[in-house]
């Protein structure tokens, strides 16, 4: 295994993941998801898409949010990802943990899937979906962008593809190299492309500019989901004018991936008003763990049964702010409420378990990347702990494949 690990790490670095394994850990064991299970998950994602794009749902989910989320938009983010836990005894009872409309790691996952497949010989004698080559996956991504920005199908554009993130993430973040891979992919298609922070944009003469260049398409990797920071002033103006395509944006965040949405998705708190049909409700309730928005009136009940719940900030990302049962009590939850930090409590959903190298147990999840109802990519993560995400070695991102 050490020889294979060295070969894998070297190949991944050469393919565009320079921080492997020091800052970006990858698992040395893969996961294979049966095709029948994938088909059920894809059906579920289709229902999720159908429900969350209905006007009744969108109106309800944006009604009490900041004004910026009430501007209806037609964009569909090409790097949306759904995170699932697969119960070890009954994976067919998969549980949606959250939808990430701003999913990190798609380019890296495609590289890992292909490089691991080529080096391991995993497909020999096994009926697996062969992952696309890195080049072929890149072409797929370009095709998705052309769908969202039709002008890019007409030849080289004089306007800019802007990959936007905060300055610190662009300088030191774990996915900064992925931003550069996406930038270089766009440049290879003949498009002008740059990475930049919101503060580097300006709004002049009815145009969004970045370092003086006109922007046509913003690939938004920022985790300031409602663009409240001072540096977002130019983007807010462009968005209000509808002069630029932005994926994701405050509207898609408020209607698809804000964790507060997991409450009405998980149980029937207003199905008639939200337009959720009985057949859709049955599927949603079966595969979205019971979720409750933290409120003063439910603190005592949640604390009484806290071993059955874990708690996460509605606007959190990358597992920041998640609290397990051992970390919460009545005082802490009331303090969270007093600060005005929106949190949800979600029923614990068990993960699958695999044996990693040297017999170390790892708990795994599944990430399904999909676009307009079509699966684009599979990936996964292996954690050293069952109740929190610890991607340090021997855990990390997992090569993930569809199998027979």
N, C-alpha and C positions, 0 to 999 in steps of 0.2 A: 504493500500500500504506500509506503514512503516514496518509492520510485514513481508510482502512478501520480501521487500528489504533486511531486516536482514537475512532472510532465504537464499535468493539468494546469498548474499555476503559471508555468511558462507560456503555455499556449493561450491562456486567457489574457495574460499581460500583452502578448503580441497582438491579440485581437482587439485590444482597446480597453482593457480593465487593469490599469497599471497598479492599483492599490491592493490587488489580491496577493497574498492573504492577509497582509498586515492590517489594513484598514477596512477591507471588504472581505469578510469570511465567506467561503463556500463549503457546502457539505460534500464529503467524498462518497456519500451514498445517495442514489437518486430515488424518486418516487414515480410509480406508474399508476395511472388512474384508469380503471376499466371503462371501455367505451360506453357501456350501458349507463354507468353512473354519470359520465360526461353528458350524455344525451339528456338525462334528467336535469342536470344543472343548467344546461343550455335552455331547456324549456322554462325553468324557473327564472333565468335572466330575462327571457323574453317577456314573461309576465311582469317582472319588475320594470322593464322598459315601458311596457304598455300602460301600467298604472301611473308611473311617475311622469309621463308625458301628456296625460289628460289635463285639459284646462281646469277641471274641478280640483284636482290634486294640486296643480301648480298655483292656483289662486289661493287655496287654503294655506299652503306652505310658505307663501311669500307675504301673506296679509299682514303679519305682525313683525316682519323683519325690517331692516333698514330700507330706505327708499330705493337704493340701487338695485335690490333684488327683484323689484316689481317691474322692471323693464324686461318684457318677454323676449327671449332670444331663440334662434333656431339652430345654433351651433351644437354639434355633438362631439365631445372630446374623443380623440382617437386613442388616447392612452388611459381610458377608464378601466378599472379593475375591481373585481368582486372577490372578497376574501372569505374563505369557507373553512370551517372545521369539519372533519369527517369522523364521527364517533367510531371508535375502533370495532365495536361489535356490529354496528348497523350503519355503514357509510352511506347507505341510501337515504338515511335521515340526516343528510348534510345540513349544516347550519350556517347561514349567512351572518358573519360577524360585522361586516360593514361594506359599503360601496365606496371606493376611492375614485372620485372623478378626476383626481390629480395624482394618479398612481406613479410612484417612483419605481425605476428598475426595469422598465420594459426592454430597453436596448440591451442592458446587461443580461437579462434573463434569456433573451434570444441567443446571445453569444454563448452563455453557459450551456444551454440545451444542446446547441450544435457541437461545441467543442467536446463536451463530455461524451456525447453520442459517438463521435468519431474516434476518440481515444480509448473508450472503454470496450468497444465491440458489443455494446448492450443490445443492439438490434439483431445480432446474429442468433438465429434460432428462436427469436421471440417476435410475436406479431405486434410491433409497435408502430405508431405514427412516426415516420422519420421527420425530424424537425427540419425546417428549411435552412439552407445555407445562410450565413450572415448576409451575404450580398442579396439573396432572394428576399430575405426578411426586410432588408432596407428598401427594396423596391416596393414591397407591400406597404410599408409605412408611407412612402412617397405617394402611392396611389390613394391612401386614405386622406392625405393632405390635399391632394388635387380634388377629391370629392368635396372637401370642406371649402376650398378656395378655388373655384372653377377657373379663375384667371390664370392660375399656375399651370393649367393644362394647355395653354395657348403659346407656350414657349417661354424663354427667359423673361422674368419680370424685372422691371427697374426698381420695384419696391421691395422692402425688406421683410424677411422672416425673422422675428425677434424672439429669442428664447429668454424669457424673463425670470429672474430670481433675485433674492436679496443679495447684497454685496458680499456678505460673509459666506453664504452658501456657494456663491460663484468662486470664491477664493479658497475655501477650506472644506466645503461640504462633501459628504460621501458620494454624492451623485454629480459632482461638478464635471467629471470626465464624461458622464453620460450626456450631459448638456453639449459638450464639445463634439461627441459622436453624432448627435442629432444635427448640430450646426454643420458639420462636415458633410453629412449625408445630403442636406439641402443644397449646399454649395456644389456638390457633385452633380446635382440635377440641373445646374445652371442658374440657381436662385441666389440672390444675395442673402446672407444669413449672418447673424451676430448673436452673442450672448451679452446681456446687460442687466443692470438693476433698474428698478422703477425711477430712481432719481436721475438716471441718464436720459430720460424721455422728456420731451416738451410738446406742448400743443400750440401750434403756430399756423395762422391762416387757415383754420379748419382742417389741419393735418396733424397726425401723430408722427413725431420725428424722434429718431434715436441718433444722437451724435450728428444731427443734421440730415439724416437720410429718412425718407418717407417710409413708414411701416404699413404693411398690408395685412400681416398675420402675426398674432402674438400667441406663442406657445407659453402659457402661464404656469410656471412652476412655483410661484410664490405661495406661502402659507398664510399670508394676510388675505383671508378668503373674501372679506368684504371691502378690500382696498381702502382701509381707513387711514393708513399711514400718509404722512405729508407728501412723500415721494410719488404717490399714486395720482396726484392731481391731474397730470396730463392724460393718463389712461382713463380716469373717470370722465374727463371731457370727451375724449374720443368715443368712449363707450356710450355716453349719453347721445352723441350725434349719430351713432351707428355706422361710423366711418371705418371701422376696423374689425376683423374677425378675431375673437379672443377665446381660447380654449385652455382650461375651463374658465368660467366667469362667475360672478356672484349669483346670477340666476340659476345656472346649472348646479352650483354648489348648494343653494337653498332648496332646490327641488329634487336633488339626487343623493347628495353625500353628507349633508349635515346630519350628525348622529341623532338629532332629535327626531328625524324621520323614522327611525327604527321603532319608535313607539307605535304610531298608527300602522306601520307595516306589520308589526308582530301580533297585534290583537285588534279586534273590531271596536275602535273607539269612535268611529264616525264613517262607516263604510258607505252609507247612502250618500252623504254629503260629498265624500271623496270620489264617488263613482266606482268603488271597488265591488266587483261582481262576486256572487257566492263561490263560484269555482276558483276565482282568483284568491279569495280570502282563505279557502281551504289550503291552497298551495303556500301562500305567504305564511300563515300561522304554523304550518308544518315545518317550515325551513328558516324562519327568522326567530331566534330565541326571544322569549318574553323580555321586553325592554320597557323601562319606566323612566320618564323624566324625573329627576330629583326635585321634590316639592316639600314644603314644610309639613304637609299632612301625611306624607308617606315615609318620613325618616324613621319613625319608630318601627314600622313594619319591616323596612329594609334592614335595619340593624338587627332585629330579632332573628331574621333568616339570612344574615349576611354571608354565611358560608356558601349559599346558593347563588350569590351575585358577585360580579365585579363591576367596578365603577370607572367611568372614563369621561373626560371632558368632551363636550359636544363639538368643540372646535379644535380638538387636539389632532396631532399627527405624529407618525413614527413612534407610537406607543408612549409619547410624553404624557405624564399626568395620570396614567392608569393606576388605580388602587385596587389591591386584592382585599379579601375579607380580613386578613390579619392587620391591614393598614388603616381600617376605618372603624369608627365608633360613632355614637350619637353626637359627641362634641365636634368631631372633625367634619361630619356631614353638615351640621348646622353652621359651622364656620365657613364652609364652601358656599352655602346658600347666602350667608350674610355678605360675602364678598361679591355676590352676583355672578359667580362663575357657573354657567350652565353645565350640568353633569347628567349623564344617564347611568342607570343601573341596568345591567344586562345579565340574564341568566347564564350561569357557567355552561359552556358547551365543550364537552371533552374533545381532545385532539387525538389523532392517530399517533401511534408510537412505533418507532423503528430502532434497530440497533445500529449505532454508528461505529466508527472505527474503535478498536480496542474494547468493544463491548459496552460503550457508553450509550445509555438510552437517550433518544432524542424525540421530541414531540413536534409534529409537523402540521402545517396548514397548507392550503391550496389557494393560489391566486389565479383567477381566470380573467384574462384580458379579452374584452369584447367590444365591438363597434357596430352600432345599429343592428343589433340582434345576431351578429355573426362572431363566432369565436375567432380570436386573432392569435392568442398565445396562452400557454400554460406556464406557471412558475410556482415555486413553493419556498417555504422557509422551514428550517429545522432549528428548534430551540432546545437549550439544555434544561429548561424548566417547563413543567406542564401548565403553569398558571401565569406566565409572563414571557415576553419575547426576549430571549437572550441568544443573540446570533454569534456569540464568540465560538471559536473552534472547540470541539469538532462540529458545532452547529454552523448555521449560515444559510445562504440562499441555496436552494436545491434544484438540480436538473430535474425537470418534470415532463412526463410523456403520457400521451394517451395510449392505452394498450387494449388487447383483446378482452 
